[in-house]
Amino acid sequence: MTPLALSDFALVTSLGAGQQATIEALLAGRSGLTPCQFDTLPIDAYAGEVPNLDTPLAGAWSAFDCRNNRLAALALAQDGFLDIVAAAKSRYGAARIGVFLGTSTSGILHTETAYRQRMPDGELPPCFDYARTHNTYALAHFVRDFLRLAGPAFVVSTACAATSKIFASAARMIAAGICDAAIIGGADTLCATTLLGFHALGVMAEGPCRPFDAARNGISIGEAAGFSLLERPGPYHTPETIMLLGTGESSDAYHMSSPHPEGAGARRAMQLALADAALTPEAIGYINLHGTATLAGDSAEDCAVSSLFGSVPCSSSKGFTGHTLGASGVVGAAICALAIQHNFLPGSPHTNSIDPDFHSNYLRTGHSAHITHAVSNAFGFGGVNCSLVLGRAS
């Protein structure tokens, strides 16, 4: 593909709001996972909750008010992103900037709350606005209006690969001439459906998740929002600008929730991303793994990564943020971008002893290293796989 420039990521996770809070946590090896106290749910688990999301969206945005859109608004306010969008509008015009986002559950918490507040006759509260809160498109509707853009918009909901696949979708839209630039990213927030649902499946860790650990026993769920501006490189970009160099997508369709045991679909996605970027495995300096800390998932990814990349350093950011579900793709891409910019390989909080049957070069402790290219993986239920190749502008 023709390389495309990514503006600085606007990111919020349990590590904090903005790039500075994120890189400080990565450098310190500090996790954002804490005992889950969300919504007084009766589960014994850890979660990556973003604090201070209790203030409703007000004024013109009150109809969009839900936890997911509140988190999106908080992320959009980080690291001068609104100024970046304003500059893009002056270059292209509002109608030539697309909004392509991903989410898994959107504002489902808002619907859960509405059902608890049903009227005596069973009717939902009159203030409940499904289209602007819970509907999958609600996120793009809000972000597009909030940024006052008028280009094409859609939302991808492909489980945990959603905000990785959106990079590929946006690149195709720009290549096809449908838009000149795109706001990409997405958001996913905590809710009872996912917390109780994964708990019922028996795949939530008893303590904080431990990706690639010999004693790993499940995931920790987190929440996050992240956005970036994708556009063709121009004179307003610097040598430190992060570029999207390649994308790879596959669907192994092996099982509804389990990956192919040898990571066939994951390997295919990484191969396609490398080919799209015209790079060999030896050019990659770091891989941000999907690494959910499940028995089958980590084993399959280790097989795929070690067979293709050998000893390339890798780690999973989910020990820092938890599994942010539909937002995990943009979180992984943002952490890869920060790793490249700060010449730092992130470690893996809570991972104590790497599975002795694994062969990849998994990092428990972060350290300095010059990185030119990085790969970010995101895999979802149903065998949906997406890999991204990011690199420096020069």
Residue pairs with C-beta under 8 A, 6 or more apart in sequence:
1 171
1 175
1 244
1 245
1 246
1 247
1 276
1 277
2 175
2 232
3 233
3 243
3 244
3 245
3 391
4 171
4 174
4 230
4 231
4 232
4 233
4 243
4 244
5 230
5 231
5 232
5 233
5 234
5 237
5 241
5 242
5 243
5 244
5 393
6 228
6 229
6 230
6 241
6 242
6 243
6 244
6 333
6 337
6 390
7 81
7 84
7 228
7 229
7 230
7 231
8 19
8 79
8 80
8 81
8 84
8 228
9 19
9 79
9 185
9 226
9 227
9 228
9 330
9 333
9 334
9 337
9 338
10 18
10 75
10 76
10 77
10 78
10 79
10 81
10 185
10 226
10 227
10 228
11 18
11 19
11 22
11 75
11 78
11 79
11 224
11 225
11 226
11 227
11 330
11 331
11 334
12 18
12 50
12 71
12 74
12 75
12 78
12 224
12 225
12 226
13 22
13 32
13 48
13 50
13 222
13 223
13 224
13 320
13 321
13 324
13 331
14 32
14 33
14 34
14 47
14 48
14 49
14 50
14 222
14 223
14 224
14 321
14 322
15 21
15 22
15 25
15 26
15 30
15 32
15 320
15 321
16 22
16 24
16 25
16 32
17 50
17 74
17 75
17 78
18 78
18 79
19 78
19 79
19 334
19 338
22 334
22 335
22 338
23 338
23 342
23 344
24 30
25 31
25 32
25 320
26 320
26 335
26 338
26 339
26 344
26 346
26 366
27 342
27 344
27 366
29 347
29 349
29 365
29 366
30 320
30 349
31 208
31 319
31 320
31 349
31 350
32 48
32 222
32 320
32 321
32 322
33 46
33 47
33 48
33 208
33 209
33 220
33 222
33 319
33 320
33 321
33 322
33 349
33 350
34 46
34 47
34 48
34 49
35 45
35 46
35 47
36 43
36 44
36 45
36 46
36 47
36 49
36 195
37 49
38 47
38 49
38 190
38 195
39 109
39 190
39 192
41 192
41 195
41 196
43 195
43 196
43 199
43 204
44 206
45 195
45 199
45 204
45 205
45 206
45 220
45 221
46 205
46 207
46 208
46 209
46 220
46 322
47 190
47 195
47 220
47 221
47 222
47 322
48 220
48 221
48 222
48 223
48 224
48 320
48 321
48 322
48 324
49 190
49 222
49 223
50 71
50 74
50 189
50 223
50 224
53 67
53 70
53 71
53 74
53 189
55 70
56 62
56 65
56 70
57 64
57 65
57 69
57 70
57 73
58 65
61 69
61 73
61 142
61 145
61 146
63 129
63 132
64 129
64 132
64 133
64 138
64 141
64 142
64 145
65 110
65 133
66 107
66 109
66 110
66 133
66 134
66 138
67 107
67 109
67 110
67 189
67 190
67 191
68 103
68 105
68 106
68 107
68 109
68 110
68 133
68 138
68 139
68 187
68 188
68 189
69 107
69 132
69 133
69 138
69 139
69 142
69 187
71 187
71 189
71 223
71 224
71 225
72 139
72 142
72 143
72 146
72 187
72 225
72 227
73 142
73 146
74 225
75 81
75 185
75 187
75 225
75 226
75 227
76 82
76 143
76 146
76 147
76 227
81 227
81 229
82 147
84 229
85 97
85 147
85 149
85 183
85 229
87 236
88 97
88 181
88 229
88 231
89 97
89 148
89 149
91 180
91 181
91 234
92 180
92 181
92 231
94 148
94 149
94 150
94 151
95 149
95 150
95 151
96 151
96 179
96 180
96 181
97 149
97 151
97 179
97 180
97 181
97 182
97 183
98 149
98 151
98 152
98 153
98 170
98 173
98 174
98 178
98 179
98 181
98 182
98 183
99 140
99 143
99 144
99 147
99 149
99 151
99 152
99 153
99 182
99 183
100 140
100 152
100 153
100 154
100 155
100 156
100 166
100 169
100 170
100 173
100 182
100 183
100 184
101 139
101 140
101 143
101 153
101 154
101 155
101 156
101 163
101 166
101 183
101 184
101 185
101 186
101 187
102 155
102 156
102 157
102 158
102 162
102 163
102 164
102 165
102 166
102 185
102 186
102 326
102 327
102 329
102 330
103 136
103 139
103 155
103 157
103 162
103 163
103 186
103 187
103 188
103 326
103 327
104 157
104 159
104 160
104 162
104 188
104 194
104 325
104 326
104 327
105 188
105 189
105 191
105 193
105 194
105 325
105 326
106 133
106 134
106 135
106 136
106 138
106 139
106 155
106 157
107 133
107 134
107 135
107 138
107 139
107 189
108 134
108 191
108 193
109 189
109 190
109 191
109 192
110 128
110 133
110 134
111 128
111 130
111 133
111 134
112 191
112 192
112 193
114 124
114 125
114 128
115 124
117 124
117 125
118 124
118 125
119 125
131 138
131 141
132 138
132 141
132 142
135 141
136 155
136 157
137 153
137 154
137 155
139 155
139 186
139 187
140 153
140 154
140 155
141 153
143 183
143 227
144 150
144 153
147 183
149 183
151 179
151 182
152 173
152 178
152 179
154 169
155 186
156 162
156 163
156 165
156 166
156 169
157 326
158 165
158 380
158 382
158 384
159 325
159 326
159 380
159 381
159 382
159 384
160 290
160 292
160 323
160 325
160 326
160 328
160 329
160 378
160 379
160 380
160 381
161 329
161 378
161 379
161 380
161 384
161 385
161 386
162 186
162 326
162 327
162 329
162 380
163 184
163 185
163 186
163 226
163 326
163 327
163 328
163 329
163 330
163 331
163 333
163 378
164 328
164 329
164 330
164 332
164 333
164 376
164 377
164 378
164 386
164 387
164 388
165 249
165 329
165 378
165 384
165 386
166 184
166 185
166 186
166 329
166 330
167 184
167 230
167 244
167 247
167 329
167 333
167 386
167 388
168 247
168 249
168 386
168 388
170 182
170 184
170 230
171 230
171 244
171 247
173 179
173 182
174 180
174 181
174 182
174 230
174 231
174 232
180 231
180 232
181 229
181 230
181 231
181 232
182 229
182 230
182 231
183 227
183 228
183 229
183 230
184 227
184 228
184 229
184 230
184 330
185 225
185 226
185 227
185 228
185 330
186 225
186 226
186 227
186 326
186 327
186 329
186 330
187 223
187 224
187 225
187 226
187 326
187 327
188 223
188 224
188 225
188 324
188 325
188 326
188 327
189 223
190 221
190 222
190 223
194 221
194 325
195 221
198 204
198 219
198 221
202 218
203 218
203 219
203 294
204 218
204 219
204 220
204 221
205 216
205 217
205 218
205 219
205 220
205 293
206 217
206 218
207 350
208 220
208 319
208 349
208 350
209 216
209 218
209 219
209 220
209 292
209 293
209 318
209 319
209 322
209 323
209 350
210 216
210 217
210 293
210 319
210 350
210 351
210 352
211 289
211 291
211 292
211 293
211 298
211 315
211 316
211 318
211 319
211 348
211 351
212 289
212 291
212 293
212 298
212 302
212 316
212 348
212 351
212 354
212 355
212 358
212 360
212 362
213 293
213 350
213 351
213 352
213 353
213 354
213 355
214 353
214 354
214 355
214 356
215 352
215 353
216 293
216 294
216 295
216 298
216 355
217 293
217 295
218 293
218 294
219 292
219 293
219 294
219 318
219 322
219 323
220 293
220 318
220 322
220 323
221 322
221 323
221 324
221 325
222 318
222 321
222 322
222 323
222 324
223 322
223 324
223 327
224 321
224 324
224 327
224 328
224 330
224 331
225 327
226 327
226 330
226 331
226 333
226 334
227 330
228 330
228 333
228 334
230 244
233 241
233 243
233 393
237 393
238 393
239 392
239 393
239 394
240 341
240 392
240 393
241 392
241 393
242 337
242 340
242 341
242 390
242 391
242 392
242 393
243 390
243 391
243 392
243 393
244 388
244 389
244 390
245 276
245 277
245 279
245 373
245 389
245 390
245 391
246 272
246 273
246 274
246 275
246 276
246 277
246 278
246 279
246 388
246 389
247 272
247 273
247 276
247 386
247 387
247 388
247 389
248 268
248 269
248 270
248 271
248 272
248 273
248 274
248 275
248 276
248 385
248 386
248 387
248 388
249 269
249 272
249 385
249 386
250 265
250 266
250 268
250 269
250 272
250 383
250 385
251 265
251 382
251 383
251 384
251 385
252 259
252 260
252 264
252 265
252 266
252 268
252 383
252 385
253 265
253 382
253 383
254 260
254 264
254 265
254 383
255 383
256 381
256 382
257 381
257 382
258 296
258 297
259 265
259 266
259 296
259 297
259 300
259 301
259 379
259 383
260 266
260 300
260 383
261 296
261 299
261 300
261 303
262 300
262 303
262 304
263 300
263 301
263 302
263 303
263 304
263 305
263 307
264 304
265 379
265 383
265 385
266 290
266 300
266 301
266 304
266 305
266 377
266 379
266 385
266 387
267 304
267 307
267 308
268 385
269 377
269 379
269 385
269 386
269 387
270 304
270 305
270 308
270 309
270 375
270 377
270 387
271 308
272 387
273 375
273 387
273 388
273 389
274 280
274 281
274 284
274 375
274 389
276 389
277 373
277 389
277 391
279 373
279 389
281 308
281 309
281 310
281 312
283 372
283 373
284 309
284 312
284 373
284 374
284 375
284 389
285 312
285 313
285 369
285 370
285 371
285 372
285 373
285 374
286 312
286 313
286 314
286 336
286 339
286 340
286 345
286 369
286 371
286 374
286 375
287 305
287 309
287 312
287 313
287 314
287 374
287 375
287 376
287 377
288 314
288 315
288 316
288 317
288 332
288 333
288 335
288 336
288 339
288 346
288 374
288 375
288 376
288 377
289 301
289 305
289 314
289 315
289 316
289 362
289 377
290 297
290 301
290 316
290 328
290 332
290 377
290 378
290 379
291 297
291 298
291 301
291 315
291 316
291 317
291 318
291 348
292 298
292 316
292 318
292 323
293 316
293 318
293 319
297 379
298 355
298 358
299 355
299 357
299 358
301 377
301 379
302 355
302 358
302 359
302 360
302 362
303 359
305 312
305 314
305 360
306 358
306 359
306 360
309 360
310 361
311 360
311 361
312 360
312 361
313 345
313 361
313 363
313 369
314 360
314 361
314 362
314 363
315 345
315 346
315 347
315 348
315 362
315 363
315 364
315 366
316 348
317 331
317 332
317 335
317 346
318 328
319 348
319 349
319 350
319 351
320 346
320 349
321 331
324 331
328 378
329 376
329 378
329 386
329 388
332 376
332 377
332 378
333 376
333 388
333 390
335 346
335 376
336 374
336 375
336 376
336 388
336 390
337 374
337 390
338 344
339 345
339 346
339 371
339 374
340 371
340 372
340 373
340 374
340 390
340 391
340 392
343 368
343 369
343 370
343 371
344 366
344 367
344 368
344 369
345 363
345 366
345 367
345 368
345 369
345 371
346 363
346 366
347 363
347 364
347 365
347 366
347 367
348 362
348 363
348 364
351 362
351 364
352 364
354 362
354 364
372 391
372 392
373 389
373 390
373 391
373 392
374 389
374 390
374 391
375 387
375 388
375 389
375 390
376 387
376 388
376 390
377 385
377 386
377 387
378 385
378 386
378 387
379 385
379 386
